[in-house]
């Protein structure tokens, strides 16, 4: 024996007019197989005649439940959107930090920086929070290197 049942998770596609809904119809055929159909139902067909499936869903589930489902769905979608934005922001921050790390690694490949004995400046370069800071401390290290070279060469150039 076949049967049909509307699942209780229907929601309004347009909550203001309540003339368009999405719902799921669960059918069981004579062989006992269950089939679920996601349906979008309009209150009226193209000719303006009432849609019997739409009326049946409203009668079985009630307008209040469909409205409650709609509000819960809107809240869930809003929450999911906010969570996605937070994840994207964190991902962008992680990408930026990775780029900064790679930029610092390039700076430390420069022989003058690699061989610098000034631990304080190298530490500041390591902890730099932006490319500008990396550039600034790298220049300070290079200036110190040039100054040391001039001292060693007795000011000759």
Secondary structure, 3 states (H helix, E strand, C coil): CCEEEECCCCEECCCCCCCEEEEEEEEECCCCCEEEEEEEEECECCCCCECHHHHHHHHHHCHHHHHHHHHHHHHHHHHHHHHHHHHHHHHHHHHHHHHHHHHHHHHHCCHHHHCCCCHHHHHHHHCCCCHHHHHHHHHHHHHHHHHHHHHHCCCCC
